[in-house]
Amino acid sequence: MADYGHPLRFGVMLEPAQDWGRQVLALADLAERAGLDLVSLADHPYWTDRLDAMTLLTAIAARTSRVTLFPNLANLPLRPPLGLARAAATVDIVSGGRFELGLATGAQQLWEHIVADGGPARTAGESVAALDEAITIIRAAWAGSGEVAFKGEHYQLPGAVGGPRPAHDVGIWVGAYQRRMFQLIGRAADGWVPSSPALPPERFADANRLIDEAAVAAGRSPRDVIRLYNIEGTFAGAGAGAGAGAGFLQGPPRVWAEQLTELTLTQGVSAYILYRTGSADVIRRFAAEVAPAVREAVAAARAGNRG
């Protein structure tokens, strides 16, 4: 695997908990002022101690002017695709084209909560098929060109009306950890969003290979799929070395920068998102000490490769 050459982006994933809903707005504002590029919200609509992610993203859109916003990741079983498409287009319009749609099938270990909220009970295979159908419906709705008729195994639309059309070409970024999902991403999605606690760096190569093979088989380029990474770590300690597998993100910003640079150049990751952080200090250090160092090192490596 290699660097896909995508522009580097850095961001945060925030938890929209009721007891710090206003803090989420303040942290989103801080992320923008600190120079980060992405602000995302976890989406757990079945937990009533969380605020609604899509609604809160609209509030963040009104408070910010530059950062890209996305749900990390929207829970498809509890968000019907046509309604999700319309909500996504709305946030994109009011934000001036700063929204991307992060999407997931729903974690299997949380399925009882989904069913309790009236969502469908799906097997892993059914979840992949439903996501495939949903992507088709969402893209058709965004085209805004009249009727959206669809008859699938999981979704049926006898003749819905498309629209509204987003302000820009919204990407669909999918969270995935299994073979069939990687193949779907390569064929139909615009981005892949794993999280480091569930998918450590050493698993990237196999996943990238499956995504790339599926993209080529579908007549696409592997570069058509951006690779984003929700990352969890600590700035404490001296660090175990530069290698991405040597105590991943366990050490000072220098260690983070070395490991994230390696992931960009060897696995094509181009967006790094602090995973579920509520710390203003961590956000500031990430923006001031990690992001610039990675940008500089990757730019130098790319310039050397061109030379």
C-alpha positions in Angstrom: 0.0 0.0 0.0 1.0 3.6 -0.5 0.1 7.2 0.0 -3.0 8.1 -2.1 -2.0 11.8 -2.1 -5.1 13.2 -0.5 -4.9 16.5 1.4 -4.4 16.0 5.1 -7.1 16.9 7.5 -7.4 16.8 11.3 -10.4 16.9 13.6 -12.3 15.9 16.6 -15.1 13.5 17.5 -17.3 14.8 20.3 -19.9 13.0 22.4 -23.2 14.9 22.5 -24.1 14.1 26.1 -26.9 16.1 27.7 -24.8 17.1 30.6 -22.2 18.9 28.4 -24.2 19.8 25.3 -23.1 23.4 25.6 -19.6 22.3 26.1 -19.8 20.5 22.7 -20.6 23.8 21.1 -17.6 25.4 22.8 -15.3 22.6 21.9 -16.4 22.7 18.3 -15.7 26.5 18.2 -12.3 25.8 19.8 -11.5 23.2 17.2 -12.1 25.7 14.4 -10.2 28.5 16.1 -7.3 26.1 16.8 -7.1 25.4 13.0 -8.6 21.9 12.8 -10.5 20.9 9.8 -13.2 18.4 10.9 -15.8 18.4 13.7 -17.9 15.2 14.2 -20.4 13.9 16.6 -21.0 10.3 17.7 -24.6 9.2 16.9 -26.4 7.0 19.5 -30.1 7.9 19.0 -31.2 5.0 21.3 -29.5 6.6 24.4 -31.6 9.3 25.9 -28.6 10.8 27.8 -27.3 11.9 24.3 -28.6 14.9 22.4 -29.6 14.3 18.8 -26.5 14.4 16.6 -28.0 15.8 13.5 -29.8 18.6 15.3 -26.6 19.5 17.3 -24.6 19.5 14.0 -26.9 22.2 12.7 -26.2 24.2 15.9 -22.5 23.8 15.3 -22.9 24.8 11.7 -24.5 28.1 12.9 -21.6 28.7 15.3 -18.7 27.9 13.0 -17.7 29.1 9.5 -14.9 26.9 8.2 -14.8 23.4 9.6 -16.4 20.4 7.8 -19.1 18.7 9.9 -20.2 15.0 9.9 -22.0 12.4 12.1 -19.5 9.8 13.3 -21.4 7.7 12.3 -25.1 8.1 11.6 -27.1 5.1 12.8 -28.8 3.8 9.7 -31.3 1.4 11.3 -32.9 4.3 13.3 -32.5 6.9 10.5 -34.5 5.9 7.4 -32.4 6.8 4.3 -34.8 9.3 2.7 -35.2 11.3 5.9 -31.4 11.1 6.5 -30.7 12.4 3.0 -33.0 15.4 3.5 -31.5 16.1 6.9 -28.0 15.9 5.5 -28.8 18.1 2.6 -30.4 20.7 5.0 -27.2 20.9 7.2 -25.1 21.1 4.0 -27.2 24.0 2.7 -27.3 26.0 6.0 -23.6 25.4 6.5 -22.6 26.6 3.1 -21.5 23.2 1.8 -19.6 22.0 4.9 -21.3 18.7 5.6 -20.3 15.1 4.8 -22.4 12.1 5.7 -20.8 9.5 8.0 -22.9 6.3 7.9 -22.9 3.0 9.7 -25.0 -0.1 9.9 -25.2 -0.1 13.8 -22.9 -2.0 16.0 -24.0 -5.6 16.6 -23.4 -5.3 20.3 -25.9 -2.5 20.5 -28.6 -4.1 18.4 -30.9 -4.7 21.4 -31.1 -0.9 21.9 -31.9 -0.4 18.2 -34.7 -2.9 18.3 -36.0 -1.4 21.6 -36.3 1.9 19.8 -38.4 0.3 17.0 -35.5 -0.4 14.6 -35.3 -3.6 12.6 -33.5 -6.7 13.8 -30.9 -7.4 11.1 -28.2 -10.0 10.8 -24.7 -8.8 9.8 -25.4 -9.8 6.2 -28.8 -8.0 6.1 -27.1 -4.9 7.5 -24.7 -4.8 4.6 -27.5 -5.2 2.1 -29.6 -2.5 3.8 -26.6 -0.1 3.7 -26.1 -0.8 0.0 -29.8 0.0 -0.7 -29.6 3.1 1.5 -26.7 4.6 -0.3 -28.6 4.2 -3.6 -31.6 6.0 -2.1 -29.6 8.8 -0.6 -27.8 9.6 -3.8 -31.0 9.5 -5.8 -32.6 11.9 -3.3 -29.7 14.3 -3.4 -29.9 14.4 -7.2 -33.2 16.3 -6.7 -34.5 15.3 -10.1 -38.1 14.4 -9.4 -39.4 11.0 -8.3 -37.3 8.6 -6.3 -38.8 5.1 -6.7 -37.1 2.2 -5.1 -38.0 -1.4 -4.4 -35.5 -3.3 -2.4 -35.4 -6.0 0.2 -35.1 -3.6 3.1 -36.5 -0.3 1.7 -39.4 0.4 -0.5 -40.3 3.8 -1.9 -43.3 3.7 -4.3 -42.6 7.2 -5.6 -41.0 9.6 -3.2 -39.9 13.1 -4.3 -36.2 13.8 -4.4 -34.5 16.8 -2.9 -33.5 19.1 -1.5 -30.2 19.1 -3.4 -27.2 19.7 -1.2 -25.0 22.8 -1.6 -22.1 20.6 -2.7 -21.4 17.1 -3.7 -21.7 15.5 -0.3 -19.5 12.4 0.4 -20.7 9.2 2.0 -18.1 8.0 4.5 -18.8 4.5 5.9 -17.6 2.9 9.1 -16.6 -0.7 8.6 -14.5 -3.6 9.9 -15.6 -6.7 7.9 -14.8 -8.0 4.4 -18.3 -7.5 2.9 -18.3 -3.9 4.2 -14.9 -3.2 2.8 -16.1 -4.4 -0.6 -19.1 -2.2 -0.4 -17.0 0.8 0.4 -14.7 0.2 -2.5 -17.6 -0.1 -4.9 -20.0 2.6 -3.6 -18.7 4.9 -0.9 -16.5 7.9 -0.9 -14.7 7.3 2.4 -13.8 4.7 5.1 -13.9 5.6 8.8 -12.6 3.0 11.2 -11.6 3.7 14.8 -8.3 2.7 16.3 -9.7 0.9 19.4 -11.5 -1.5 17.0 -9.0 -1.5 14.1 -5.4 -1.0 15.1 -2.8 0.2 12.5 -1.5 -3.3 11.7 -4.9 -4.2 10.2 -5.0 -1.4 7.7 -3.1 -3.2 4.9 -5.6 -6.1 4.6 -8.6 -3.8 4.7 -7.1 -1.4 2.2 -6.4 -4.2 -0.2 -10.0 -5.3 -0.1 -11.3 -1.8 -0.6 -8.9 -1.2 -3.5 -9.7 -4.4 -5.2 -13.4 -3.7 -5.0 -12.9 -0.2 -6.3 -10.9 -1.4 -9.3 -13.5 -4.1 -10.0 -16.2 -1.4 -10.0 -14.3 0.7 -12.5 -13.1 3.2 -9.9 -9.7 4.2 -8.7 -8.6 3.3 -5.1 -7.9 7.0 -4.8 -11.7 7.6 -5.0 -12.0 6.4 -1.4 -10.5 8.6 1.3 -9.3 7.0 4.4 -10.2 8.6 7.7 -9.2 7.4 11.2 -10.7 8.0 14.6 -7.7 7.9 16.9 -7.3 7.3 20.6 -4.1 7.9 22.6 -2.4 9.8 25.3 0.4 12.5 25.4 1.7 11.0 28.6 5.0 9.1 28.7 8.1 9.1 26.5 6.7 6.9 23.8 7.8 3.5 22.6 9.2 4.5 19.2 8.2 5.8 15.9 6.6 2.6 14.5 2.8 2.8 14.2 2.5 -0.5 16.0 5.0 0.4 18.8 2.6 1.7 21.5 0.2 3.5 19.1 -0.2 7.1 20.1 1.3 6.6 23.6 3.7 9.4 24.1 4.4 13.1 23.4 3.3 14.9 20.2 6.5 14.0 18.5 5.6 10.3 18.7 2.1 11.0 17.4 3.4 12.9 14.5 5.9 10.2 13.5 3.2 7.4 13.7 0.5 9.4 11.8 3.0 10.4 9.1 3.9 6.7 8.7 0.2 5.8 8.3 -0.3 8.5 5.7 2.7 7.4 3.6 2.3 3.7 3.9 -1.5 3.2 4.3 -3.0 6.3 2.6 -4.8 7.7 5.7 -5.4 11.4 5.2 -7.7 12.4 8.0 -7.1 11.9 11.7 -9.9 12.5 14.2 -9.4 12.6 18.0 -11.7 9.9 19.3 -14.4 11.0 21.8 -12.4 13.8 23.4 -13.8 16.3 25.8 -10.5 17.9 26.7 -9.8 21.4 25.4 -6.1 21.0 26.3 -5.8 17.8 24.2 -7.6 19.5 21.2 -5.2 22.5 21.5 -2.0 20.3 21.6 -3.3 18.1 18.8 -3.9 21.2 16.6 -0.7 23.1 17.6 1.9 20.3 17.9 0.7 17.2 16.0 -1.1 18.4 12.9 1.6 20.9 11.7 4.3 18.3 12.2 2.5 15.7 10.2 1.7 18.1 7.4 5.3 19.2 7.2 6.7 15.6 7.2 4.2 14.4 4.6 4.8 17.4 2.4 8.5 16.8 2.5 8.1 13.1 1.7 5.7 13.8 -1.2 8.1 16.4 -2.6 10.9 14.0 -2.4 8.9 11.3 -4.2 8.1 13.7 -7.0 11.7 14.6 -7.3 
